[in-house]
Amino acid sequence: MQYTMEELMAARIAREVVNGETVAVGTFSPIPACAGLLAKYSHAPDSELFIMGSRDWWPFSEGSQEFFNLAQRGRFDYFFLSGAQIDRMGNINLHAIGDYTRPKVRLPGGAGSSMLYYMVKKVILFKTDHTEKSFVEKVDFITSAGSSPPSVLRPGGLHFVITPLALMVRNQQSGFLELASVHPGSSSDDVQKNTGFELPLSSHYVGETLPPTDEELTLLRGPVREELAKIYPAFAKKAFG
């Protein structure tokens, strides 16, 4: 079966979830929401899923306070962040492009991303584009840091980075991002040409990302799309094959 890049990214993320884990999804995150639903409807039925902006998957009655309280207690196994810029250290920028005091572009800010990046056990960074402007040597402003000194309490952190071209992981010794797999239709050269820093192959490099299975696509285009249409109707119309 043919598939879209959104379906591939959602399927790849969903495979990480172990049954019984807790997956939390923030705002403007339709691909992670797809992934959480796919995991729930397939191999992880006992997982707990929270999707901000959803009536059915958002049980909190006091706005976001309860959500952030749970995050600070280390209750979430997965959360998803993005940024206008991501650098080779896994830092993200959601504040400003250019000088912070006189920016070329003023961005919306990080909300709770600084805390979430530290306290969620496994944070997945995702981007719907992969260019030299979005993956830079050093972000113009660190909204949320990909690493921290040993003296700083940090029970969580970066799990991997996924884009329409590839999947990247951080080398634990150097702290730098490395290439773990390329999606079908891409190559390591393609990924490097669209990345603003050197991206060596990881020791865990597996070659090509496994595409969605027919079973995953059936679920994505059935119950997952049905649920997602309640939250992201425009995305649900265009993102599925």
C-alpha positions in Angstrom: 0.0 0.0 0.0 1.2 3.5 -0.8 1.6 5.9 2.2 2.1 9.5 3.0 5.1 10.9 4.9 2.8 11.8 7.8 1.8 8.1 8.0 5.4 6.9 8.0 6.4 9.3 10.7 3.4 8.4 12.9 4.0 4.7 12.4 7.7 5.0 13.3 6.9 7.0 16.5 4.1 4.6 17.5 6.4 1.6 17.4 8.4 3.0 20.3 5.4 2.9 22.7 5.4 -0.1 25.1 2.1 -1.3 26.4 1.3 0.4 29.7 3.3 3.6 29.0 1.9 7.1 29.2 2.0 9.2 26.1 1.2 13.0 26.3 0.7 15.2 23.2 0.7 19.0 23.3 -0.8 21.6 21.0 -0.2 21.7 17.2 1.0 18.1 17.1 -1.2 16.1 14.8 1.6 13.6 13.8 2.4 12.7 17.4 -1.4 12.5 18.1 -1.7 10.0 15.2 1.2 8.0 16.7 -0.3 7.9 20.2 -3.7 6.7 18.8 -2.1 4.2 16.5 -0.1 2.7 19.4 -3.3 2.6 21.5 -5.3 0.9 18.8 -2.6 -1.7 18.0 0.1 -3.0 20.2 -0.3 -0.8 23.3 -4.0 -0.9 24.3 -3.2 -0.4 28.0 -1.2 2.7 27.3 -2.5 6.0 28.8 -3.0 8.8 26.2 -3.4 12.5 26.7 -4.0 14.8 23.7 -4.3 18.5 24.4 -7.2 20.0 22.5 -9.2 16.9 22.5 -12.4 16.3 24.5 -12.1 12.6 24.5 -8.4 12.3 25.3 -8.0 15.2 27.7 -9.4 14.3 31.2 -8.1 17.4 33.0 -10.8 19.7 34.4 -8.5 22.6 35.6 -6.9 23.7 32.3 -3.3 22.7 31.9 -2.3 22.9 35.5 -3.0 19.2 36.3 -1.2 18.2 33.1 2.0 20.1 34.1 1.8 18.8 37.6 1.8 15.3 36.3 4.8 16.1 34.0 6.8 17.6 36.9 6.2 14.4 38.9 7.7 12.4 36.1 4.5 10.6 35.1 4.9 10.9 31.3 6.9 8.4 29.3 6.7 10.3 26.0 6.2 13.9 25.0 6.8 15.7 21.7 8.5 19.0 21.0 9.4 20.9 17.9 11.1 24.2 17.1 11.7 26.8 14.4 15.4 25.7 14.8 17.0 22.6 16.1 20.8 22.4 16.5 23.3 19.5 16.6 23.0 19.4 20.4 19.3 18.9 20.3 18.5 22.4 21.6 15.3 23.9 20.3 14.4 27.5 19.5 10.8 28.8 19.8 11.6 32.4 20.7 13.3 34.4 18.0 15.2 34.1 14.7 18.2 36.5 14.8 19.2 38.7 17.7 16.8 38.2 20.6 16.6 42.0 21.2 16.0 42.9 17.6 14.8 39.6 15.9 14.1 39.0 12.3 11.2 36.9 13.4 9.5 36.9 16.8 8.3 33.4 17.6 5.5 32.4 20.0 7.7 31.2 22.9 8.2 27.8 24.6 5.2 27.5 26.9 6.2 24.6 29.2 8.7 23.1 26.8 11.7 23.9 29.0 10.4 21.9 31.9 8.9 19.1 29.7 12.2 18.5 28.0 13.8 17.9 31.4 11.1 15.9 33.1 9.5 13.7 30.5 11.4 10.4 30.3 11.6 10.2 26.5 11.1 13.4 24.4 10.8 13.0 20.7 11.6 16.1 18.6 9.7 16.3 15.3 9.7 18.6 12.3 7.5 18.6 9.2 10.3 20.1 7.2 14.1 19.3 7.0 16.2 22.2 5.7 19.5 23.9 6.5 17.5 26.7 8.1 15.6 24.4 10.4 18.6 22.2 11.4 21.4 24.6 12.3 24.8 24.4 13.9 23.7 26.5 16.8 20.2 27.9 17.5 19.8 31.7 17.8 18.1 31.3 21.1 17.8 28.2 23.4 14.2 27.9 24.4 14.8 24.4 25.8 18.2 22.7 26.2 18.9 19.3 24.8 21.5 18.6 27.4 22.4 19.8 30.9 25.3 19.7 33.4 25.6 16.5 35.5 24.7 18.6 38.6 21.3 19.4 37.2 18.4 17.1 38.0 17.2 15.7 34.7 15.3 12.4 34.8 14.3 12.7 31.1 15.5 14.0 27.8 15.9 13.5 24.1 14.9 10.1 22.7 15.2 10.8 19.0 14.5 13.4 16.2 12.2 12.5 13.3 11.6 14.5 10.1 10.2 13.8 6.6 13.7 12.7 5.6 15.2 10.8 8.5 15.5 9.7 12.1 18.4 11.1 14.2 19.7 10.1 17.7 22.2 11.8 20.0 25.6 10.3 20.6 25.8 10.0 24.4 29.6 10.7 24.4 29.8 13.7 22.0 26.3 15.0 22.6 25.9 15.6 18.9 23.0 14.3 16.7 23.8 11.4 14.3 21.8 9.7 11.6 20.0 6.6 12.6 17.9 5.9 9.5 16.8 7.5 6.3 13.2 7.2 5.1 12.4 5.4 1.8 13.1 7.8 -1.1 15.9 9.6 0.7 19.6 8.9 1.2 22.2 9.9 3.7 23.6 12.4 1.2 20.1 13.9 0.8 19.8 14.3 4.5 23.3 15.8 4.9 22.6 18.4 2.1 19.6 19.6 3.9 21.2 19.7 7.4 23.2 22.7 8.5 25.8 20.7 10.5 27.8 17.6 10.0 25.6 14.5 10.5 27.7 11.3 10.8 26.1 7.9 10.8 25.2 6.6 14.2 26.7 3.3 15.5 23.0 2.3 15.6 22.4 3.2 11.9 20.0 0.7 10.4 19.8 2.1 6.8 16.2 2.6 5.7 13.3 3.3 8.0 10.7 0.6 7.8 7.6 1.9 6.1 4.1 1.5 7.6 2.7 -2.0 7.4 -0.7 -2.6 5.8 -2.1 -3.2 9.3 -0.8 0.2 10.5 -2.2 1.9 7.5 -5.6 0.3 7.9 -5.7 1.6 11.5 -4.4 5.0 10.6 -7.0 5.5 7.8 -9.8 4.1 9.9 -10.2 4.7 13.7 -7.1 7.0 14.0 -8.3 9.3 11.2 -11.8 9.3 12.7 -10.5 10.4 16.1 -8.0 12.9 14.7 -10.7 14.6 12.6 -12.3 15.8 15.8 -9.1 17.6 16.8 -7.3 18.4 13.5 -10.0 18.3 10.8 -7.9 19.9 8.1 -4.9 17.6 8.8 -7.2 14.6 8.7 -8.4 15.5 5.2 -5.0 15.7 3.6 -2.5 13.6 5.6 -3.8 10.1 4.9 -3.4 8.1 1.8 
